[in-house]
């Protein structure tokens, strides 16, 4: 699986003009995402075949538009 999300572009919070980011599973690890109760988006990565994951990147509640893929 993988995780993909859309960030606001220079024109604001429109998905049509947003910037898409993606993290595919592979040699770098397995990715998943979580939407925190605060509204923050957290992208997690589990490296080396283990189940323990660390935060790859996080965005505040108003800094992302949508996310899809493997949910944590």
C-alpha positions as CSV (number, residue, x, y, z in Angstrom):
1,X,0.0,0.0,0.0
2,X,1.0,3.6,0.2
3,X,-0.2,6.9,1.5
4,X,-1.1,10.0,-0.5
5,X,-2.3,13.4,0.7
6,X,-3.1,16.8,-0.8
7,X,-1.7,20.1,0.6
8,X,-3.1,23.5,-0.2
9,X,-1.6,25.1,-3.3
10,X,-0.9,28.8,-3.8
11,X,-4.5,29.4,-4.7
12,X,-5.8,28.2,-1.4
13,X,-7.7,25.2,0.0
14,X,-9.0,23.8,-3.4
15,X,-8.3,20.1,-4.0
16,X,-8.1,20.9,-7.8
17,X,-5.1,23.2,-7.3
18,X,-3.6,21.4,-4.3
19,X,-0.1,19.8,-4.2
20,X,-0.3,16.0,-4.0
21,X,2.3,14.2,-1.9
22,X,2.8,10.4,-1.9
23,X,4.8,7.8,0.1
24,X,4.8,4.4,-1.6
25,X,5.7,1.3,0.4
26,X,9.1,-0.1,-0.5
27,X,12.7,-0.3,0.6
28,X,12.2,2.8,2.7
29,X,9.5,1.2,4.8
30,X,5.7,0.7,5.1
31,X,3.6,3.9,5.3
32,X,0.3,4.6,7.1
33,X,-1.5,7.7,8.2
34,X,-3.5,8.9,11.2
35,X,-5.8,11.8,11.7
36,X,-5.3,13.0,15.2
37,X,-8.2,14.1,17.3
38,X,-6.9,17.7,16.9
39,X,-7.3,17.4,13.2
40,X,-3.6,17.0,12.5
41,X,-2.4,14.6,9.8
42,X,0.4,12.3,10.8
43,X,2.3,10.1,8.3
44,X,4.0,7.1,9.9
45,X,6.7,4.8,8.6
46,X,7.7,1.4,9.8
47,X,11.2,0.5,8.7
48,X,13.1,-2.7,8.5
49,X,10.1,-5.0,8.5
50,X,9.2,-4.3,12.1
51,X,5.8,-3.2,13.4
52,X,7.2,-0.2,15.4
53,X,6.6,3.0,13.4
54,X,8.0,6.5,13.7
55,X,6.6,9.8,12.5
56,X,7.7,10.6,8.9
57,X,5.9,14.0,8.7
58,X,3.0,15.8,10.3
59,X,0.7,18.7,9.3
60,X,-1.5,20.9,11.4
61,X,-5.3,20.8,11.1
62,X,-5.4,23.6,8.5
63,X,-2.4,22.5,6.5
64,X,-3.8,19.6,4.5
65,X,-6.9,18.9,2.4
66,X,-7.4,15.1,2.2
67,X,-5.5,11.8,2.8
68,X,-6.0,8.3,1.5
69,X,-4.2,5.0,1.6
70,X,-3.3,2.7,4.6
71,X,-4.9,4.1,7.7
72,X,-3.2,3.5,11.1
